[in-house]
Amino acid sequence: MSERLVVIGGDAAGMSAASQARRLKGPGELEIVAFERGHFSSFSACGIPYWVGGDVAERDELIARTPEEHRARDIDLRMRTEVTELDVPGQRVRTRDLESGAEAWTGFDKLVVATGARPLRPALPGIDAPGVHGVQTLDDGQALLDSLTRTEGRRAVVVGAGYIGVEMAEALLNRGYEVTVLNRGKQPMATLDPDMGRLVHEVMDDLGITTVGSSAVTKILTGANGRVRAVVTEDAEYPADVVVLGMGVVPETRLAEAAGLPLGVYGGLLTDLAMRVRGHENIWAGGDCVEVLDLVSGRERHIALGTHANKHGQVIGSNVGGGYATFPGVVGTAVSKVCDLEIARTGLREKEAREVGLRYVTVTVESTSRAGYYPGAAPMTVKMLAERRTGRLLGVQIVGREGAAKRVDIAAVALTAGMTVEQMTALDLGYAPPFSPVWDPVLIAARKAVAAVRRAG
C-alpha cells in the first residue's frame, strides 16, 4: 500500500517539498495531497512590489507553477481549502472548503507544515478601512493596484520601513504618488545598523520620499465615503489617499501551536537539521513558519525569505521521498533596493552581536563599484564587524549604487566558512576596471578590520 503525504501550504516550501518527494517516489508509492487556502500556488511574493511599481507587467509572471501544472505531476493540490485543525495523535487534518464551506478529515502518514508567515496588522482604529492594504499575496497586490486605479488623489503613506516598506515606497513613487514613509525606528531598514540606515534615509529624502522616523501610528482616519483619508501618529497627521502596511511578519503557527508542536522564542516551529519537527518522526516543517540555526550567533532565528523556503522544501522532499538531506542553517543574507540605491546585509548587526555576548570591532570604508577612473564608477559604503579576539568575520552591511548589493555574497560565503577577516584578504576575487577596483570594497574593509583587530589586542 502507498503512503499518504499531506502538505499544508501551496507556496514555496510546501510545493517544493511535494515536487521533490514526487521526483523520488511515484504515485504508486506515495500519494501526495496538498491544501492551499489562497487562489494561487508557487508564486513570488517578493516580486509583488515590482509588479505594483510596473517593472513586472503581468501578475502571472510571478507564478512559478500553477495548480494545474502540479496536478499534472500527480500532486493532488486542493485550492481554496484551509486546514483548520491538526490532530497529531490521530494523524489527520480537518479542512474547510472556503467556497462551499464543506468540512472533512484527511488522514496522513507523513505531514509537511508550510503555513508561511502572516503580516503584522495591529488592531488600530481604521486599519481595515478601504484604501488600507497589505502586500502578502497576489490577491493583495491586485487589490492594491485596483485601489490605485480608483483613487483620484496621489498621496500615499507607507507604514513601516523594512524591506517591504522601502520597496513599496519605490513602487508608489514610480506610480506618480507623493510618498511618506512612517517608521517606528529612528532610521529605515532596521536590519542595518543605524549609521548605515541613515545612508538609506538620506537617499530616500533625495528621491522625494518623505521618511519620518520614531513615528508610531496610533489610528487611521476615514472620510465621509469610508475610505482612508489620513494616518495619525503620536505627533502628527499625514493625509493619505492610499495606505500600504509593511510592518513585518510573524510565523503563521497558530495551527501548529494548537496541536502542541514545539515553537521557538520567535513563535516559529523548531526542527532538526533534516527539517523534521522536533519530537515528531513523521512531521516536517519549512518556510516562513520555522526558526532555523544562525551559523554566526549559534542561536535560532526567524527569517522570512523565499530562498530559504525553497531550500527547506528540497530538503524535506528528499527526506520524505526516502533520501537524506539537511539544512545546516543561515547567515542572514538579504538584499533590497530603493530606486537605484542598493542595500545588503549578512551576518550580525552590532545589536545582535551584543545580545549574544560577542566582543567585536567595526570598520566602515568608502569605495567605488569599479576602478575610479572607469566610467560609471559609483560610490558604496561597506561596514564590517569582526570578533575582537579571533578576527572571525561577524557581519557585513553594504549601501551603494549599481554593483553594490551582490558583493555581500562574498561575505556570506566567508561567514558560512567561518573565515577570519585576515583570511578574507587573501581571497582571489575577479578584477577588471569595469567591475571592481584592484582591491574590492569588501576586501578593503577586511584589511581595515584586520588592523582594528590587531589594535584591539
N, C-alpha and C positions, 0 to 999 in steps of 0.2 A: 504494500500500500504506500502511496505517496504521502509525504508530509505536507502540511499547510503552513506557509509563511504569511503572516498578516503584517502589513505596513500601515502605520498611522502617519499620514502626511505625504502629499504627492508632489513635493518640490525637490530641491537639490539632494539632500541626504537620503530621503526616503526612496526616491525613484532611482538614484544611483545604486543604492543597496539592492533594490529589486532587479535592476538591469544586470548587475554583476552576478547576483545569485542565479539569474536565468541563464547567463552565459555558461555557468558551471554545471547547472542541473536542468534537464529538460522537464517539460510538463508532466511526464510520467513519473518523475522522481520528486518533484516539488511543485505544488500548487501555490501560486502567489496571488494574494488578494490585497489590494491597496485602497485606502479610503482617503479622499481629499474633499474638504468641505467647500473649497472655492470653485471658481469656474475654469481655472487654468492649471495645468501641470507643468513642471520643469521649466519655469520661467526665471528671468533675471530681474530680481528686484533692484539690484544695483544699477540697472540701466534705466529705471523709471525717470530719474531727474533729466537724463539726456533725451528721453522721448518727450517729456513735458517741455524741455527747452528747445526742441526742434532739431537737435543733432541726429536723432533717430527718427526716421519719417513715420514708420508704422508700428503699432503695438505688437503685431505678430512677429516682428523681427526679434523681439525679446524672448520668444518662446523657443526653447531648445528642442522639445519633443512634445507633441500633442497627445492627448489621451488615446486617440485612435492609433497613433504610432506605438504607444506602449501596449495596447491591446493586441496589435498585430504580432507582438513578440510574446504572446501568451502570458501577459500580465493583466489580471482582471482588475483594472483601475476603475473604481466607482466614484464618480464626481458628485459634488453637492451632497456628500454623505459625511456627517460628523460623528466621530466616536465620542459618546457621552459618558461611558463608564468602562473601566478596565478591571476585570475580575482575574487577578493574578492566580489565586489557587485553582480556580475553575478553568484557567487557560481559555478565556473567551473575552470578547469585547462587545459592548452594546452600541448599536449605531442608530442614527436617525436620518432618514432621507429628508433633506431640507426643502424639497419641492412638495412631497406628498405628506410628510410628517410620519410616515411609517417607521416603526422601530423593529429591530431584530437583533439577535445574538449571533455572533460568528466565532467559532472555535479556532484555536491556533495551536500548532506545535512549536512554532518559533514566532517571535514578535519583534518588530522594529518600531521604536518610538522616535518619530521625526516630526514633532509638533511645532518646531521653529520657535520664534520669539514673538512677543506682542509689543506694540509701541506703547510707550508711556503716555497716558492720557488722563491727567489729573481731573478730579471732579470739580472743575471750576464753573462758576455761573456762565452760561452761554457757550460752553465748549462744544455742544452738539448742534449749534445753530447752523443753518445753511451758509455756505461760504467758508466753513472751517474744515480743513482737510488734513488727513494723514496720507502717507505715501508708502504703505507697506505692500500692497498688492497691485496687480494690473487694474483691477476694478477701482482701486483708489486713484490710480493715475488717470484713468478715463474720467472719473468723477471730477477730478481737479481740472482737466482740460475742458470738460463741459462747462464747469463753473467759470473758467476764464473766458469762454466764448460768450456766456450770458451776461457777464459783469460789464457794466458800462464804465465804471471807474478804473483807474490804473494805479491804485495804491495797494501794495502787498506787504504783509507783515509775516515774517518767519520767526517762529518761536523755537529757539534752540540754535546753537552754532557749532554743532558737531559735524560729522561727515554729511549727513543728510541735509542739515541746515544750510551749510555753505554751498552745497551742490544745488539745492533748490533755490537759493538766492541767485545763483548764476542763471538758472533756468528761467526764473521770473524776470531777471534783468534782460535776458535775451528776448523775452516776450514783450518788452517795452514797458515793464512796470517800474514804478518808483518803489524801491525795496528797502524795508527796515528789518534788521535782524535783532531780536531781543534775546539776551543770553544771561543766564543766572551767574555765570562766572565773569571774572573781570575781562578775560580775553577769549576770543573764539578758539575752537579746536582744543578742548580740554585734554585730548590725547597727546598734546605737546606741552612742554614746559611753558610757563607764562612768557618768558623772554622770546621764545620762538612764536608763540601765539600772537604776540604783539606785532610781529612782522606781517602776519596774515591780516590782522586788524588794519594796519596801515594801508595795505594794498586794497582791501575791501573798501575802505574810505575813498581811496584814489579812484576806484572804479565807479563811485557814485552809490555804493551800498552803505546805508547808514547803519552802523553796528553799535549797539548800546549794551555795554557790559553792566554787570551787577544789577540786572533788571529781572526780578521775579514777577511773572504775570499773576494777577490776582483775579481778573474776570475778563470776560469778553462781552462787549455791548452790542445790542442789535438795534436795527432801525424799525420804523413802523411796518415795513414789509417782512420783518422777522429775520432778515439777513444780517450778517455781521456788519458792523459799522466802525468798530474801534476795539483795540486791545488796551487794557488798563494794567499798569504796573503799580508798584508801591509809590512811585514818584511822578508818573506822567500818564498821559492818554495818547495813543497813537492811532490815527484814522486808518481804516483798513477796508478795502473792498473784497479782499480775499485773505485768508489766513492759512498758513501751512505749518503744521506741527512737526518738529524734528527734534524731539526731546529725548531720544534714545529708546532702547528696548530692554525688556527683561525676558528671561527664558519662559516659554509657554509650557509650564509643567504642572498646571493645576490638576490635570487628569492623572498624571503620574503621582503627584503628592497624595491625592485622594486614594490611590491604590497602594500607598505605602512604600513606593520606590524611593531609594536614597537620594537626597538632594544636598548640594554643597552650600557654601556661605552666600553665593550669589543667586541661589534658587535654581541652579541647573542640575540636571541629572549627573550622577557620578558613575563613571565607567572605568573598566580596566584598560590595558593597552590594546586589547582586541575590540574595544568599544562595546563590550558586554556590560550590562548594568550590574554593578557590584552586588554580589549575593544572589544573582538570578542566572541560572545556567542557560536558559532559553530566551532571554530578553536582551536586545541590543538597543542602543540609542545613539543618535548622531545629529549633527547640525546645530542650529542656534539654541536648542533646548538643553545642551550639555555644557559642563565645565570640563576643561582639559588642562593638562600639565603645562605650566610655563617653564620652559627649559632654562631660563635665565634665573628666575627667582626661586624655582623649585616648589612653587605653590600652584594650586588650582586657580584658574581664572575663566571668565566668560567672555568670549569674543565672537560676535555675530558676523561672520563673513562667508560668502558663498564658496570661496576657495576651500576653507576648512570643511564645510558641509559636504562638498563633493568628495573630498578625500575620505571623510568619515564613511560615506556611503560605499565607496570602493572597498574599504577595509571590512565593513560589516557584511557586504555581499559576498566577499571572498570567504569569510568565516562561516556564514550561513550556508554557502554552497559547498562546504566540505574542504576548502583550502585553509590557509593560515596567513594572516596579515595583521600588522599592528599600526597604531597611530602613536608615535612617540611623544608628540607634544608640539607646542608652538613657541615662537619667539615674539609674537605680537607685531607682525609687519602689516602696514596698511599705507595706501597712497590715496590721494584725492587731489582735486584742483578747484580753484575758483577763477574762471576765465583763463588767463594764461599763467596764473601763479600755480605752481606745483607744490604739493605738501606731502611729506613722507615721514614715517617713523617706524622704528623697530626696537625691540628690547624694552628697557625700563626708562621711565622718566625719573627725575630727581626724587619726586614724592614717593614713587613706587620703590626706589632703591632704599630710601629711608625707612619705609614701612617694613621691609624685610630685614632691616638691620645691617645693610651693607654700607661700608665706608667707601667713598668714591671721590674722584676728581672729575671736573668737567672742563672742556675746552670748546671754544667756538671760533670758527675760521670763516673768512670771506674769500671766495674764489670765483671762478667762471666755468661755464659749461664746456667751453672749448679753449684752445690756445688764445690768449688775449688779443693777439694780432689778427686772428681769423675772423672774417665777417660773421656776425650773428652771435658772437660770444655774449652770454647772458650771465648776470651775477647769481650766485647762490650762497646761502649760509648753511654751514654744517655744524651741528653741535654733537659732541661725543662724550659719553660717560664711560669711565673705566674704574675698575676696582682699585682702591688705593694701594693695597698691599701687593697684589699679584699682577696688576695690569690687565686683568681679564676684561675684555670688552663687555660693557653692560647695556649700552643703548646708543642709538644714533637718530637724530632728527634732521631733516633737510627741508629748507624752504627756498625756492628759486624758480627760475623760468624754464624754458624748454630744455629737456635733458637732465633736470634735477632729480625728479622723483624716483625713477627706476634705479638710480645709483644706490638707493637704500638696499637693494638686493645684495650688493657686496657685503654690507654689514649683516644682513640676515643670514647669509652663509657663514660668515665668521662667527656669529653668535651661536648658530647651530653646532658648529665645530668646536666651540669653547675656546676660540683663539684669544690670545692677548693682543693688545694694541701693537706691541713690538713685532709680533709675528705678522700682523697685518701689513706693516710697512714693507715687507718683502713680497707681497702678492704680485704676481705677474699679470697685471691688467693691460688690456688693449690700449694702445695710444696711437693717435694721429691727430694733427691740429684741428680737423673738423669735428673731432669727437671729444677731446679732452686736452687739458694742459699736460705737460710732461709728467707732473705729479697730479694724479687725480685728486679732486677735492676731498674725497673720503680718506685717501692716504695722507694728504696734508694734515687733516685732523688727527689721524692716527699718530703721525710723527710728533705733533704738538702734545698729544695725550701721553706719549712715551716720556717726553720731557717733564710733564706735570706729575706723572707717577714717580719719577726719579726725585724731583724736588720734594715730594711728599714723604720720601723715605721709604 
